[in-house]
Amino acid sequence: MSALAKLGVTVVIAAAVIYFVVSWRVFNSPLTDAIGETFGSLAVLLLVVAIIGTARAN
C-alpha cells in the first residue's frame, strides 16, 4: 500500500472516531444511534470513493 493510501485510511478512521465521539458526547445521541450514524456516513464516503475511482478509471 502506498504512503498516500495509508494516509487516506488513517484520515478516514480518525474522522469516523471524531464523528462518533461528537455525535455521542456533544450531541447526546444514544450510543446505538451514534454508532449507526457513523457507519452510515462511512458507507456514503465509501460510495463516493467508489464512484470517483470508477470515473477516473474510464
mmCIF file of the N, C-alpha and C atoms, coordinates in Angstrom:
data_MODEL
# 
_entry.id   MODEL 
# 
loop_
_atom_site.group_PDB 
_atom_site.id 
_atom_site.type_symbol 
_atom_site.label_atom_id 
_atom_site.label_alt_id 
_atom_site.label_comp_id 
_atom_site.label_asym_id 
_atom_site.label_entity_id 
_atom_site.label_seq_id 
_atom_site.pdbx_PDB_ins_code 
_atom_site.Cartn_x 
_atom_site.Cartn_y 
_atom_site.Cartn_z 
_atom_site.occupancy 
_atom_site.B_iso_or_equiv 
_atom_site.pdbx_formal_charge 
_atom_site.auth_seq_id 
_atom_site.auth_comp_id 
_atom_site.auth_asym_id 
_atom_site.auth_atom_id 
_atom_site.pdbx_PDB_model_num 
ATOM 1   N N  . MET A 1 1  ? 0.852   -1.173 0.000   1.00 0.00 ? 1  MET A N  1 
ATOM 2   C CA . MET A 1 1  ? 0.000   0.000  0.000   1.00 0.00 ? 1  MET A CA 1 
ATOM 3   C C  . MET A 1 1  ? 0.898   1.235  0.000   1.00 0.00 ? 1  MET A C  1 
ATOM 4   N N  . SER A 1 2  ? 0.542   2.196  -0.811  1.00 0.00 ? 2  SER A N  1 
ATOM 5   C CA . SER A 1 2  ? 1.355   3.403  -0.919  1.00 0.00 ? 2  SER A CA 1 
ATOM 6   C C  . SER A 1 2  ? 1.185   4.278  0.329   1.00 0.00 ? 2  SER A C  1 
ATOM 7   N N  . ALA A 1 3  ? 2.087   5.196  0.476   1.00 0.00 ? 3  ALA A N  1 
ATOM 8   C CA . ALA A 1 3  ? 2.043   6.098  1.626   1.00 0.00 ? 3  ALA A CA 1 
ATOM 9   C C  . ALA A 1 3  ? 0.800   6.980  1.579   1.00 0.00 ? 3  ALA A C  1 
ATOM 10  N N  . LEU A 1 4  ? 0.397   7.375  0.384   1.00 0.00 ? 4  LEU A N  1 
ATOM 11  C CA . LEU A 1 4  ? -0.797  8.206  0.233   1.00 0.00 ? 4  LEU A CA 1 
ATOM 12  C C  . LEU A 1 4  ? -2.051  7.428  0.628   1.00 0.00 ? 4  LEU A C  1 
ATOM 13  N N  . ALA A 1 5  ? -2.111  6.159  0.274   1.00 0.00 ? 5  ALA A N  1 
ATOM 14  C CA . ALA A 1 5  ? -3.258  5.323  0.642   1.00 0.00 ? 5  ALA A CA 1 
ATOM 15  C C  . ALA A 1 5  ? -3.306  5.121  2.157   1.00 0.00 ? 5  ALA A C  1 
ATOM 16  N N  . LYS A 1 6  ? -2.153  4.899  2.775   1.00 0.00 ? 6  LYS A N  1 
ATOM 17  C CA . LYS A 1 6  ? -2.102  4.746  4.235   1.00 0.00 ? 6  LYS A CA 1 
ATOM 18  C C  . LYS A 1 6  ? -2.564  6.028  4.925   1.00 0.00 ? 6  LYS A C  1 
ATOM 19  N N  . LEU A 1 7  ? -2.148  7.156  4.399   1.00 0.00 ? 7  LEU A N  1 
ATOM 20  C CA . LEU A 1 7  ? -2.577  8.434  4.961   1.00 0.00 ? 7  LEU A CA 1 
ATOM 21  C C  . LEU A 1 7  ? -4.082  8.608  4.817   1.00 0.00 ? 7  LEU A C  1 
ATOM 22  N N  . GLY A 1 8  ? -4.618  8.241  3.667   1.00 0.00 ? 8  GLY A N  1 
ATOM 23  C CA . GLY A 1 8  ? -6.059  8.345  3.446   1.00 0.00 ? 8  GLY A CA 1 
ATOM 24  C C  . GLY A 1 8  ? -6.846  7.465  4.398   1.00 0.00 ? 8  GLY A C  1 
ATOM 25  N N  . VAL A 1 9  ? -6.398  6.237  4.607   1.00 0.00 ? 9  VAL A N  1 
ATOM 26  C CA . VAL A 1 9  ? -7.075  5.328  5.539   1.00 0.00 ? 9  VAL A CA 1 
ATOM 27  C C  . VAL A 1 9  ? -7.016  5.885  6.952   1.00 0.00 ? 9  VAL A C  1 
ATOM 28  N N  . THR A 1 10 ? -5.876  6.420  7.342   1.00 0.00 ? 10 THR A N  1 
ATOM 29  C CA . THR A 1 10 ? -5.729  6.995  8.677   1.00 0.00 ? 10 THR A CA 1 
ATOM 30  C C  . THR A 1 10 ? -6.655  8.191  8.876   1.00 0.00 ? 10 THR A C  1 
ATOM 31  N N  . VAL A 1 11 ? -6.769  9.031  7.864   1.00 0.00 ? 11 VAL A N  1 
ATOM 32  C CA . VAL A 1 11 ? -7.646  10.205 7.955   1.00 0.00 ? 11 VAL A CA 1 
ATOM 33  C C  . VAL A 1 11 ? -9.103  9.779  8.066   1.00 0.00 ? 11 VAL A C  1 
ATOM 34  N N  . VAL A 1 12 ? -9.506  8.773  7.299   1.00 0.00 ? 12 VAL A N  1 
ATOM 35  C CA . VAL A 1 12 ? -10.896 8.310  7.343   1.00 0.00 ? 12 VAL A CA 1 
ATOM 36  C C  . VAL A 1 12 ? -11.209 7.702  8.710   1.00 0.00 ? 12 VAL A C  1 
ATOM 37  N N  . ILE A 1 13 ? -10.306 6.905  9.256   1.00 0.00 ? 13 ILE A N  1 
ATOM 38  C CA . ILE A 1 13 ? -10.527 6.310  10.576  1.00 0.00 ? 13 ILE A CA 1 
ATOM 39  C C  . ILE A 1 13 ? -10.602 7.390  11.648  1.00 0.00 ? 13 ILE A C  1 
ATOM 40  N N  . ALA A 1 14 ? -9.706  8.359  11.596  1.00 0.00 ? 14 ALA A N  1 
ATOM 41  C CA . ALA A 1 14 ? -9.728  9.448  12.564  1.00 0.00 ? 14 ALA A CA 1 
ATOM 42  C C  . ALA A 1 14 ? -11.016 10.258 12.463  1.00 0.00 ? 14 ALA A C  1 
ATOM 43  N N  . ALA A 1 15 ? -11.460 10.527 11.244  1.00 0.00 ? 15 ALA A N  1 
ATOM 44  C CA . ALA A 1 15 ? -12.703 11.278 11.062  1.00 0.00 ? 15 ALA A CA 1 
ATOM 45  C C  . ALA A 1 15 ? -13.905 10.501 11.592  1.00 0.00 ? 15 ALA A C  1 
ATOM 46  N N  . ALA A 1 16 ? -13.914 9.187  11.394  1.00 0.00 ? 16 ALA A N  1 
ATOM 47  C CA . ALA A 1 16 ? -15.016 8.364  11.895  1.00 0.00 ? 16 ALA A CA 1 
ATOM 48  C C  . ALA A 1 16 ? -15.052 8.363  13.421  1.00 0.00 ? 16 ALA A C  1 
ATOM 49  N N  . VAL A 1 17 ? -13.899 8.257  14.049  1.00 0.00 ? 17 VAL A N  1 
ATOM 50  C CA . VAL A 1 17 ? -13.847 8.266  15.516  1.00 0.00 ? 17 VAL A CA 1 
ATOM 51  C C  . VAL A 1 17 ? -14.289 9.625  16.051  1.00 0.00 ? 17 VAL A C  1 
ATOM 52  N N  . ILE A 1 18 ? -13.830 10.689 15.430  1.00 0.00 ? 18 ILE A N  1 
ATOM 53  C CA . ILE A 1 18 ? -14.226 12.032 15.866  1.00 0.00 ? 18 ILE A CA 1 
ATOM 54  C C  . ILE A 1 18 ? -15.718 12.243 15.675  1.00 0.00 ? 18 ILE A C  1 
ATOM 55  N N  . TYR A 1 19 ? -16.247 11.794 14.535  1.00 0.00 ? 19 TYR A N  1 
ATOM 56  C CA . TYR A 1 19 ? -17.685 11.922 14.268  1.00 0.00 ? 19 TYR A CA 1 
ATOM 57  C C  . TYR A 1 19 ? -18.501 11.161 15.310  1.00 0.00 ? 19 TYR A C  1 
ATOM 58  N N  . PHE A 1 20 ? -18.043 9.958  15.659  1.00 0.00 ? 20 PHE A N  1 
ATOM 59  C CA . PHE A 1 20 ? -18.728 9.156  16.666  1.00 0.00 ? 20 PHE A CA 1 
ATOM 60  C C  . PHE A 1 20 ? -18.725 9.851  18.025  1.00 0.00 ? 20 PHE A C  1 
ATOM 61  N N  . VAL A 1 21 ? -17.582 10.327 18.450  1.00 0.00 ? 21 VAL A N  1 
ATOM 62  C CA . VAL A 1 21 ? -17.476 10.970 19.764  1.00 0.00 ? 21 VAL A CA 1 
ATOM 63  C C  . VAL A 1 21 ? -18.318 12.240 19.826  1.00 0.00 ? 21 VAL A C  1 
ATOM 64  N N  . VAL A 1 22 ? -18.272 13.041 18.769  1.00 0.00 ? 22 VAL A N  1 
ATOM 65  C CA . VAL A 1 22 ? -19.072 14.264 18.749  1.00 0.00 ? 22 VAL A CA 1 
ATOM 66  C C  . VAL A 1 22 ? -20.564 13.933 18.785  1.00 0.00 ? 22 VAL A C  1 
ATOM 67  N N  . SER A 1 23 ? -20.964 12.948 17.999  1.00 0.00 ? 23 SER A N  1 
ATOM 68  C CA . SER A 1 23 ? -22.376 12.565 17.975  1.00 0.00 ? 23 SER A CA 1 
ATOM 69  C C  . SER A 1 23 ? -22.827 12.026 19.323  1.00 0.00 ? 23 SER A C  1 
ATOM 70  N N  . TRP A 1 24 ? -22.000 11.225 19.947  1.00 0.00 ? 24 TRP A N  1 
ATOM 71  C CA . TRP A 1 24 ? -22.375 10.568 21.199  1.00 0.00 ? 24 TRP A CA 1 
ATOM 72  C C  . TRP A 1 24 ? -22.299 11.512 22.391  1.00 0.00 ? 24 TRP A C  1 
ATOM 73  N N  . ARG A 1 25 ? -21.184 12.219 22.531  1.00 0.00 ? 25 ARG A N  1 
ATOM 74  C CA . ARG A 1 25 ? -20.963 13.035 23.728  1.00 0.00 ? 25 ARG A CA 1 
ATOM 75  C C  . ARG A 1 25 ? -21.465 14.471 23.603  1.00 0.00 ? 25 ARG A C  1 
ATOM 76  N N  . VAL A 1 26 ? -21.216 15.108 22.482  1.00 0.00 ? 26 VAL A N  1 
ATOM 77  C CA . VAL A 1 26 ? -21.569 16.515 22.346  1.00 0.00 ? 26 VAL A CA 1 
ATOM 78  C C  . VAL A 1 26 ? -23.058 16.678 22.070  1.00 0.00 ? 26 VAL A C  1 
ATOM 79  N N  . PHE A 1 27 ? -23.580 15.876 21.121  1.00 0.00 ? 27 PHE A N  1 
ATOM 80  C CA . PHE A 1 27 ? -24.986 15.991 20.761  1.00 0.00 ? 27 PHE A CA 1 
ATOM 81  C C  . PHE A 1 27 ? -25.891 15.097 21.592  1.00 0.00 ? 27 PHE A C  1 
ATOM 82  N N  . ASN A 1 28 ? -25.299 14.336 22.522  1.00 0.00 ? 28 ASN A N  1 
ATOM 83  C CA . ASN A 1 28 ? -26.030 13.472 23.453  1.00 0.00 ? 28 ASN A CA 1 
ATOM 84  C C  . ASN A 1 28 ? -26.947 12.466 22.756  1.00 0.00 ? 28 ASN A C  1 
ATOM 85  N N  . SER A 1 29 ? -26.495 11.946 21.626  1.00 0.00 ? 29 SER A N  1 
ATOM 86  C CA . SER A 1 29 ? -27.238 10.883 20.953  1.00 0.00 ? 29 SER A CA 1 
ATOM 87  C C  . SER A 1 29 ? -27.038 9.585  21.731  1.00 0.00 ? 29 SER A C  1 
ATOM 88  N N  . PRO A 1 30 ? -28.033 8.701  21.716  1.00 0.00 ? 30 PRO A N  1 
ATOM 89  C CA . PRO A 1 30 ? -27.819 7.389  22.327  1.00 0.00 ? 30 PRO A CA 1 
ATOM 90  C C  . PRO A 1 30 ? -26.664 6.668  21.628  1.00 0.00 ? 30 PRO A C  1 
ATOM 91  N N  . LEU A 1 31 ? -26.028 5.764  22.340  1.00 0.00 ? 31 LEU A N  1 
ATOM 92  C CA . LEU A 1 31 ? -24.850 5.078  21.809  1.00 0.00 ? 31 LEU A CA 1 
ATOM 93  C C  . LEU A 1 31 ? -25.155 4.368  20.492  1.00 0.00 ? 31 LEU A C  1 
ATOM 94  N N  . THR A 1 32 ? -26.255 3.654  20.444  1.00 0.00 ? 32 THR A N  1 
ATOM 95  C CA . THR A 1 32 ? -26.588 2.917  19.218  1.00 0.00 ? 32 THR A CA 1 
ATOM 96  C C  . THR A 1 32 ? -26.856 3.859  18.050  1.00 0.00 ? 32 THR A C  1 
ATOM 97  N N  . ASP A 1 33 ? -27.474 4.999  18.306  1.00 0.00 ? 33 ASP A N  1 
ATOM 98  C CA . ASP A 1 33 ? -27.699 5.981  17.234  1.00 0.00 ? 33 ASP A CA 1 
ATOM 99  C C  . ASP A 1 33 ? -26.376 6.555  16.731  1.00 0.00 ? 33 ASP A C  1 
ATOM 100 N N  . ALA A 1 34 ? -25.455 6.839  17.650  1.00 0.00 ? 34 ALA A N  1 
ATOM 101 C CA . ALA A 1 34 ? -24.155 7.379  17.258  1.00 0.00 ? 34 ALA A CA 1 
ATOM 102 C C  . ALA A 1 34 ? -23.384 6.369  16.416  1.00 0.00 ? 34 ALA A C  1 
ATOM 103 N N  . ILE A 1 35 ? -23.452 5.093  16.785  1.00 0.00 ? 35 ILE A N  1 
ATOM 104 C CA . ILE A 1 35 ? -22.782 4.056  16.003  1.00 0.00 ? 35 ILE A CA 1 
ATOM 105 C C  . ILE A 1 35 ? -23.420 3.955  14.616  1.00 0.00 ? 35 ILE A C  1 
ATOM 106 N N  . GLY A 1 36 ? -24.733 3.974  14.557  1.00 0.00 ? 36 GLY A N  1 
ATOM 107 C CA . GLY A 1 36 ? -25.434 3.899  13.280  1.00 0.00 ? 36 GLY A CA 1 
ATOM 108 C C  . GLY A 1 36 ? -25.126 5.074  12.380  1.00 0.00 ? 36 GLY A C  1 
ATOM 109 N N  . GLU A 1 37 ? -25.087 6.268  12.949  1.00 0.00 ? 37 GLU A N  1 
ATOM 110 C CA . GLU A 1 37 ? -24.754 7.448  12.159  1.00 0.00 ? 37 GLU A CA 1 
ATOM 111 C C  . GLU A 1 37 ? -23.336 7.355  11.605  1.00 0.00 ? 37 GLU A C  1 
ATOM 112 N N  . THR A 1 38 ? -22.426 6.858  12.422  1.00 0.00 ? 38 THR A N  1 
ATOM 113 C CA . THR A 1 38 ? -21.035 6.729  11.986  1.00 0.00 ? 38 THR A CA 1 
ATOM 114 C C  . THR A 1 38 ? -20.915 5.734  10.841  1.00 0.00 ? 38 THR A C  1 
ATOM 115 N N  . PHE A 1 39 ? -21.551 4.566  10.983  1.00 0.00 ? 39 PHE A N  1 
ATOM 116 C CA . PHE A 1 39 ? -21.488 3.576  9.908   1.00 0.00 ? 39 PHE A CA 1 
ATOM 117 C C  . PHE A 1 39 ? -22.183 4.083  8.648   1.00 0.00 ? 39 PHE A C  1 
ATOM 118 N N  . GLY A 1 40 ? -23.265 4.803  8.803   1.00 0.00 ? 40 GLY A N  1 
ATOM 119 C CA . GLY A 1 40 ? -23.954 5.369  7.652   1.00 0.00 ? 40 GLY A CA 1 
ATOM 120 C C  . GLY A 1 40 ? -23.100 6.376  6.915   1.00 0.00 ? 40 GLY A C  1 
ATOM 121 N N  . SER A 1 41 ? -22.430 7.239  7.650   1.00 0.00 ? 41 SER A N  1 
ATOM 122 C CA . SER A 1 41 ? -21.584 8.232  6.998   1.00 0.00 ? 41 SER A CA 1 
ATOM 123 C C  . SER A 1 41 ? -20.374 7.574  6.337   1.00 0.00 ? 41 SER A C  1 
ATOM 124 N N  . LEU A 1 42 ? -19.852 6.513  6.932   1.00 0.00 ? 42 LEU A N  1 
ATOM 125 C CA . LEU A 1 42 ? -18.740 5.795  6.305   1.00 0.00 ? 42 LEU A CA 1 
ATOM 126 C C  . LEU A 1 42 ? -19.196 5.096  5.023   1.00 0.00 ? 42 LEU A C  1 
ATOM 127 N N  . ALA A 1 43 ? -20.413 4.573  5.022   1.00 0.00 ? 43 ALA A N  1 
ATOM 128 C CA . ALA A 1 43 ? -20.945 3.924  3.820   1.00 0.00 ? 43 ALA A CA 1 
ATOM 129 C C  . ALA A 1 43 ? -21.076 4.931  2.680   1.00 0.00 ? 43 ALA A C  1 
ATOM 130 N N  . VAL A 1 44 ? -21.565 6.117  2.991   1.00 0.00 ? 44 VAL A N  1 
ATOM 131 C CA . VAL A 1 44 ? -21.689 7.164  1.969   1.00 0.00 ? 44 VAL A CA 1 
ATOM 132 C C  . VAL A 1 44 ? -20.304 7.572  1.473   1.00 0.00 ? 44 VAL A C  1 
ATOM 133 N N  . LEU A 1 45 ? -19.354 7.693  2.377   1.00 0.00 ? 45 LEU A N  1 
ATOM 134 C CA . LEU A 1 45 ? -17.992 8.060  1.985   1.00 0.00 ? 45 LEU A CA 1 
ATOM 135 C C  . LEU A 1 45 ? -17.395 6.999  1.065   1.00 0.00 ? 45 LEU A C  1 
ATOM 136 N N  . LEU A 1 46 ? -17.586 5.719  1.386   1.00 0.00 ? 46 LEU A N  1 
ATOM 137 C CA . LEU A 1 46 ? -17.076 4.653  0.533   1.00 0.00 ? 46 LEU A CA 1 
ATOM 138 C C  . LEU A 1 46 ? -17.753 4.655  -0.836  1.00 0.00 ? 46 LEU A C  1 
ATOM 139 N N  . LEU A 1 47 ? -19.030 4.978  -0.868  1.00 0.00 ? 47 LEU A N  1 
ATOM 140 C CA . LEU A 1 47 ? -19.736 5.073  -2.139  1.00 0.00 ? 47 LEU A CA 1 
ATOM 141 C C  . LEU A 1 47 ? -19.150 6.191  -3.003  1.00 0.00 ? 47 LEU A C  1 
ATOM 142 N N  . VAL A 1 48 ? -18.883 7.329  -2.406  1.00 0.00 ? 48 VAL A N  1 
ATOM 143 C CA . VAL A 1 48 ? -18.292 8.450  -3.136  1.00 0.00 ? 48 VAL A CA 1 
ATOM 144 C C  . VAL A 1 48 ? -16.908 8.076  -3.665  1.00 0.00 ? 48 VAL A C  1 
ATOM 145 N N  . VAL A 1 49 ? -16.116 7.404  -2.841  1.00 0.00 ? 49 VAL A N  1 
ATOM 146 C CA . VAL A 1 49 ? -14.770 6.989  -3.277  1.00 0.00 ? 49 VAL A CA 1 
ATOM 147 C C  . VAL A 1 49 ? -14.876 5.998  -4.430  1.00 0.00 ? 49 VAL A C  1 
ATOM 148 N N  . ALA A 1 50 ? -15.832 5.076  -4.366  1.00 0.00 ? 50 ALA A N  1 
ATOM 149 C CA . ALA A 1 50 ? -16.015 4.110  -5.440  1.00 0.00 ? 50 ALA A CA 1 
ATOM 150 C C  . ALA A 1 50 ? -16.444 4.785  -6.742  1.00 0.00 ? 50 ALA A C  1 
ATOM 151 N N  . ILE A 1 51 ? -17.304 5.763  -6.655  1.00 0.00 ? 51 ILE A N  1 
ATOM 152 C CA . ILE A 1 51 ? -17.753 6.483  -7.857  1.00 0.00 ? 51 ILE A CA 1 
ATOM 153 C C  . ILE A 1 51 ? -16.596 7.263  -8.464  1.00 0.00 ? 51 ILE A C  1 
ATOM 154 N N  . ILE A 1 52 ? -15.824 7.936  -7.630  1.00 0.00 ? 52 ILE A N  1 
ATOM 155 C CA . ILE A 1 52 ? -14.675 8.689  -8.143  1.00 0.00 ? 52 ILE A CA 1 
ATOM 156 C C  . ILE A 1 52 ? -13.651 7.752  -8.767  1.00 0.00 ? 52 ILE A C  1 
ATOM 157 N N  . GLY A 1 53 ? -13.396 6.614  -8.126  1.00 0.00 ? 53 GLY A N  1 
ATOM 158 C CA . GLY A 1 53 ? -12.452 5.644  -8.678  1.00 0.00 ? 53 GLY A CA 1 
ATOM 159 C C  . GLY A 1 53 ? -12.910 5.088  -10.008 1.00 0.00 ? 53 GLY A C  1 
ATOM 160 N N  . THR A 1 54 ? -14.198 4.830  -10.134 1.00 0.00 ? 54 THR A N  1 
ATOM 161 C CA . THR A 1 54 ? -14.751 4.338  -11.399 1.00 0.00 ? 54 THR A CA 1 
ATOM 162 C C  . THR A 1 54 ? -14.636 5.401  -12.482 1.00 0.00 ? 54 THR A C  1 
ATOM 163 N N  . ALA A 1 55 ? -14.940 6.630  -12.127 1.00 0.00 ? 55 ALA A N  1 
ATOM 164 C CA . ALA A 1 55 ? -14.860 7.710  -13.108 1.00 0.00 ? 55 ALA A CA 1 
ATOM 165 C C  . ALA A 1 55 ? -13.419 7.939  -13.577 1.00 0.00 ? 55 ALA A C  1 
ATOM 166 N N  . ARG A 1 56 ? -12.482 7.809  -12.669 1.00 0.00 ? 56 ARG A N  1 
ATOM 167 C CA . ARG A 1 56 ? -11.081 8.016  -13.038 1.00 0.00 ? 56 ARG A CA 1 
ATOM 168 C C  . ARG A 1 56 ? -10.530 6.864  -13.866 1.00 0.00 ? 56 ARG A C  1 
ATOM 169 N N  . ALA A 1 57 ? -11.089 5.665  -13.683 1.00 0.00 ? 57 ALA A N  1 
ATOM 170 C CA . ALA A 1 57 ? -10.601 4.500  -14.421 1.00 0.00 ? 57 ALA A CA 1 
ATOM 171 C C  . ALA A 1 57 ? -11.008 4.561  -15.892 1.00 0.00 ? 57 ALA A C  1 
ATOM 172 N N  . ASN A 1 58 ? -12.080 5.260  -16.183 1.00 0.00 ? 58 ASN A N  1 
ATOM 173 C CA . ASN A 1 58 ? -12.574 5.331  -17.575 1.00 0.00 ? 58 ASN A CA 1 
ATOM 174 C C  . ASN A 1 58 ? -11.941 6.444  -18.344 1.00 0.00 ? 58 ASN A C  1 
# 
